[in-house]
């Protein structure tokens, strides 16, 4: 990197590829993760042309084969280690978890960017330090930006990941067209526990559309209005990656639909994803899920 590529790109997803540890009821498993995994695969399986830009250790590059097999173009820079998070889920609804950093692949630099102009940037860092304000500003000069707030409020402090306010939020948020937050991240940024009030505040700081996920579903604030849709999964076996999938589904649908429809679509796609560990599997899922998906699309 960087390389020149003139092929059309709907979404370029930028962030660290993760090698995560998932702990549920004391049982550990290792899984690929991050927006460049969950988000990119959902976007691709919903029919978009997707590129990822990432950093990871050379020994973990074989994990990228799952993405390239789907037709996703990958730009990967080698790092001294792969980022990762240990997620220990604490509650039956899997909405509360302890997170601990397992590695950090280093910051992105402008020289890491391939020479392409996507229709949309999806900036999905795992934690603070991957991307700074100047980097976001440079992306916004090329194309609209969708941004996941976790990469600015989830901070490494020793062996812990803690929530801290984004010091540059008043400068950074006006650069963002679509902002993804969960309930806790919205509270950290705004100081408000009411999600509707938090979404309105984020909008007032310059964000054009806010996508806020929580245990029960998704709230969208767009064009001065609130839209909500519930998650209706039959199980929560695939809780990890919920936010990335929901945001990707919203962005995919929003290209051709109004916010209300995109909100409903995102909730339904996320409900299917929540039932199965790993990335959203699309039409290659079980017959039951495939039939339900056809009813959605």
C-alpha positions as CSV (number, residue, x, y, z in Angstrom):
1,X,0.0,0.0,0.0
2,X,-0.9,2.5,-1.3
3,X,-1.8,1.1,-4.7
4,X,-4.0,2.6,-7.4
5,X,-7.3,0.9,-8.1
6,X,-9.9,2.3,-10.4
7,X,-12.5,-0.5,-9.9
8,X,-15.8,0.8,-8.5
9,X,-16.1,0.6,-4.7
10,X,-19.4,1.1,-2.8
11,X,-17.9,1.0,0.7
12,X,-14.3,1.0,1.9
13,X,-14.1,-0.4,5.5
14,X,-11.1,0.7,7.5
15,X,-10.1,-0.7,10.9
16,X,-8.0,-3.3,12.6
17,X,-8.8,-6.9,11.9
18,X,-9.3,-8.6,15.3
19,X,-8.4,-12.0,16.7
20,X,-10.8,-12.1,19.6
21,X,-11.5,-14.3,22.6
22,X,-15.2,-14.9,23.3
23,X,-16.1,-16.1,26.8
24,X,-19.7,-17.2,27.5
25,X,-20.6,-19.2,30.6
26,X,-16.9,-19.9,31.2
27,X,-16.4,-21.4,27.7
28,X,-13.7,-19.7,25.6
29,X,-13.4,-19.6,21.8
30,X,-11.2,-17.7,19.4
31,X,-12.9,-15.8,16.6
32,X,-12.1,-13.3,13.9
33,X,-13.7,-9.9,14.5
34,X,-13.8,-6.1,14.0
35,X,-15.8,-4.0,11.5
36,X,-13.5,-5.1,8.7
37,X,-14.8,-8.7,9.4
38,X,-18.4,-8.5,10.6
39,X,-19.3,-5.2,8.8
40,X,-17.5,-6.0,5.5
41,X,-19.0,-9.5,5.2
42,X,-22.5,-8.2,5.9
43,X,-22.1,-5.5,3.3
44,X,-20.7,-7.9,0.7
45,X,-23.4,-10.5,1.4
46,X,-26.0,-7.8,0.9
47,X,-24.7,-7.2,-2.6
48,X,-22.2,-4.3,-2.2
49,X,-18.8,-3.9,-3.7
50,X,-16.5,-3.8,-0.7
51,X,-12.8,-3.1,0.1
52,X,-11.1,-3.4,3.5
53,X,-8.1,-1.5,4.7
54,X,-6.5,-3.1,7.8
55,X,-3.5,-3.9,9.9
56,X,-2.6,-7.3,11.4
57,X,0.3,-9.6,12.2
58,X,1.7,-11.5,9.3
59,X,0.9,-14.9,10.9
60,X,-2.8,-14.0,11.0
61,X,-3.1,-13.1,7.3
62,X,-4.6,-16.5,6.5
63,X,-7.7,-15.3,8.4
64,X,-8.3,-12.8,5.6
65,X,-9.1,-15.7,3.2
66,X,-12.7,-15.7,4.3
67,X,-13.0,-12.2,3.1
68,X,-11.3,-12.6,-0.2
69,X,-13.3,-15.7,-0.9
70,X,-16.4,-13.5,-0.8
71,X,-15.0,-11.1,-3.4
72,X,-13.8,-8.5,-0.9
73,X,-10.6,-6.7,-1.9
74,X,-8.1,-6.5,0.9
75,X,-5.4,-4.0,1.6
76,X,-3.5,-5.2,4.6
77,X,-0.4,-3.7,6.2
78,X,1.7,-6.0,8.5
79,X,1.9,-5.1,12.2
80,X,4.0,-6.4,15.0
81,X,0.8,-8.0,16.5
82,X,-2.9,-8.4,15.7
83,X,-5.4,-6.5,17.6
84,X,-7.9,-8.4,19.7
85,X,-10.3,-8.2,22.6
86,X,-11.3,-10.7,25.2
87,X,-15.1,-10.4,25.6
88,X,-16.6,-11.9,28.7
89,X,-20.4,-11.8,28.7
90,X,-22.0,-11.2,32.1
91,X,-25.8,-11.2,31.5
92,X,-28.3,-13.5,29.9
93,X,-29.2,-10.9,27.3
94,X,-25.4,-10.6,26.5
95,X,-25.7,-6.8,26.5
96,X,-23.2,-6.4,29.4
97,X,-19.6,-7.6,29.0
98,X,-16.1,-7.2,30.3
99,X,-13.6,-6.3,27.7
100,X,-9.8,-6.7,27.9
101,X,-7.3,-5.8,25.2
102,X,-5.2,-8.7,23.8
103,X,-3.1,-6.7,21.3
104,X,-2.9,-3.5,19.2
105,X,-1.8,-3.4,15.6
106,X,-0.8,0.3,15.7
107,X,-2.2,3.5,14.2
108,X,-3.2,4.0,10.6
109,X,-1.4,6.6,8.6
110,X,-2.5,8.4,5.4
111,X,0.2,6.5,3.5
112,X,-1.7,3.3,4.4
113,X,-4.6,4.4,2.1
114,X,-4.9,2.9,-1.4
115,X,-5.6,5.4,-4.1
116,X,-9.3,4.8,-4.5
117,X,-12.5,6.9,-3.9
118,X,-15.3,4.8,-2.6
119,X,-18.9,6.0,-2.4
120,X,-18.6,5.7,1.4
121,X,-15.9,5.2,4.0
122,X,-16.8,3.0,7.0
123,X,-14.4,3.8,9.7
124,X,-14.6,1.0,12.3
125,X,-11.7,1.0,14.7
126,X,-11.7,-1.5,17.6
127,X,-10.3,1.0,20.1
128,X,-8.8,4.5,20.5
129,X,-5.5,5.1,18.8
130,X,-6.1,3.5,15.5
131,X,-7.4,6.6,13.8
132,X,-7.1,10.3,14.7
133,X,-9.0,13.5,13.8
134,X,-6.7,14.4,11.0
135,X,-7.2,11.0,9.4
136,X,-11.0,11.3,9.5
137,X,-10.8,14.8,8.0
138,X,-8.7,13.5,5.1
139,X,-11.2,10.7,4.5
140,X,-14.1,13.1,4.6
141,X,-12.5,15.2,1.9
142,X,-12.7,12.2,-0.5
143,X,-16.2,10.7,0.3
144,X,-18.9,10.7,3.0
145,X,-17.8,9.0,6.3
146,X,-19.7,6.5,8.4
147,X,-18.0,6.1,11.8
148,X,-18.2,3.7,14.7
149,X,-17.7,5.7,17.9
150,X,-16.2,2.7,19.8
151,X,-12.9,3.5,18.1
152,X,-12.7,6.8,19.9
153,X,-14.3,6.2,23.3
154,X,-12.9,2.7,24.1
155,X,-9.5,3.3,25.5
156,X,-6.7,1.0,26.5
157,X,-5.5,1.7,30.1
158,X,-3.0,-0.9,31.1
159,X,-4.7,-4.3,30.9
160,X,-8.2,-2.8,30.7
161,X,-10.5,-1.3,28.1
162,X,-12.4,1.6,29.6
163,X,-14.8,4.2,28.2
164,X,-13.6,7.8,28.0
165,X,-15.1,10.8,26.2
166,X,-13.7,11.7,22.8
167,X,-11.8,14.9,23.4
168,X,-12.1,16.0,19.7
169,X,-15.8,15.1,19.3
170,X,-16.9,18.7,18.6
171,X,-14.4,18.9,15.7
172,X,-14.8,15.3,14.6
173,X,-18.5,14.7,14.6
174,X,-19.4,17.4,12.0
175,X,-17.2,15.3,9.6
176,X,-19.4,12.3,10.0
177,X,-22.5,11.6,7.9
178,X,-23.5,8.3,9.7
179,X,-22.5,7.7,13.3
180,X,-22.8,4.3,15.0
181,X,-23.0,4.2,18.8
182,X,-24.4,1.8,21.4
183,X,-26.2,2.8,24.5
184,X,-23.0,3.0,26.7
185,X,-21.1,4.9,24.0
186,X,-23.9,7.4,23.5
187,X,-23.9,8.1,27.3
188,X,-20.1,8.6,27.4
189,X,-20.2,11.1,24.5
190,X,-23.3,13.0,25.7
191,X,-23.6,12.4,29.4
192,X,-27.3,11.4,28.8
193,X,-28.9,8.1,29.7
194,X,-32.0,8.7,27.6
195,X,-31.1,7.3,24.2
196,X,-33.5,9.7,22.3
197,X,-32.0,12.7,24.0
198,X,-28.5,11.4,23.4
199,X,-29.2,10.9,19.7
200,X,-30.7,14.4,19.4
201,X,-27.6,15.8,21.0
202,X,-25.2,14.0,18.7
203,X,-27.3,15.3,15.8
204,X,-27.0,18.8,17.1
205,X,-23.2,18.4,17.2
206,X,-23.2,18.0,13.4
207,X,-23.8,14.3,12.7
208,X,-26.4,13.8,9.9
209,X,-27.7,10.4,10.9
210,X,-27.2,8.5,14.2
211,X,-27.6,4.7,14.5
212,X,-27.9,3.7,18.2
213,X,-28.0,0.0,19.1
214,X,-29.2,-1.4,22.4
215,X,-30.3,-4.7,23.9
216,X,-33.8,-4.3,22.5
217,X,-33.2,-3.0,19.0
218,X,-32.0,0.0,17.1
219,X,-32.8,3.8,17.2
220,X,-32.1,5.9,14.2
221,X,-32.1,9.7,14.3
222,X,-32.3,11.2,10.8
223,X,-33.7,14.2,9.1
224,X,-34.9,15.5,12.5
225,X,-37.0,12.4,13.3
226,X,-36.6,9.3,15.4
227,X,-37.2,5.8,14.0
228,X,-37.0,2.6,16.1
229,X,-37.2,-1.1,15.4
230,X,-36.9,-4.1,17.7
231,X,-34.5,-7.0,17.5
232,X,-36.5,-10.3,17.4
233,X,-33.9,-13.1,17.4
234,X,-34.8,-16.7,18.4
235,X,-31.5,-16.9,20.3
236,X,-28.4,-14.8,21.1
237,X,-25.8,-17.3,20.1
238,X,-24.3,-14.7,17.7
239,X,-24.2,-11.6,20.0
240,X,-20.7,-10.6,19.1
241,X,-20.7,-8.4,16.0
242,X,-24.3,-7.1,16.6
243,X,-23.4,-3.5,16.2
244,X,-21.2,-3.9,13.1
245,X,-23.8,-6.0,11.4
246,X,-26.6,-3.5,12.3
247,X,-24.7,-0.5,11.0
248,X,-23.7,-2.3,7.8
249,X,-27.2,-3.4,7.1
250,X,-28.5,0.2,7.7
251,X,-25.9,1.6,5.3
252,X,-26.6,-1.0,2.7
253,X,-30.3,-0.3,2.7
254,X,-30.0,3.5,3.1
255,X,-28.4,3.7,-0.4
256,X,-31.8,3.2,-1.9
257,X,-34.3,3.7,0.9
258,X,-35.6,6.2,3.5
259,X,-34.3,6.1,7.1
260,X,-37.5,4.4,8.4
261,X,-37.1,1.5,6.0
262,X,-33.4,1.3,6.5
263,X,-33.9,1.1,10.3
264,X,-36.5,-1.7,10.0
265,X,-34.2,-3.6,7.5
266,X,-31.2,-3.3,9.8
267,X,-33.2,-4.7,12.8
268,X,-34.4,-7.7,10.8
269,X,-30.9,-8.5,9.4
270,X,-29.4,-8.1,12.8
271,X,-32.0,-10.4,14.3
272,X,-30.9,-13.1,11.9
273,X,-27.3,-12.5,12.7
274,X,-27.8,-12.7,16.4
275,X,-28.9,-16.4,16.1
276,X,-25.7,-17.6,14.6
277,X,-22.0,-17.0,15.8
278,X,-19.8,-15.4,13.2
279,X,-20.6,-13.0,10.5
280,X,-24.0,-12.6,8.9
281,X,-24.3,-15.5,6.5
282,X,-26.9,-14.2,4.0
283,X,-28.6,-16.6,1.7
284,X,-26.1,-19.4,2.5
285,X,-27.8,-19.8,5.9
286,X,-30.2,-22.5,7.0
287,X,-33.4,-23.0,4.9
288,X,-35.4,-21.3,7.6
289,X,-33.2,-18.3,7.8
290,X,-32.9,-18.0,4.1
291,X,-36.7,-18.0,3.7
292,X,-37.0,-15.3,6.4
293,X,-34.2,-13.3,4.7
294,X,-36.0,-13.4,1.3
295,X,-39.1,-12.0,3.0
296,X,-36.9,-9.1,4.3
297,X,-35.2,-8.2,1.0
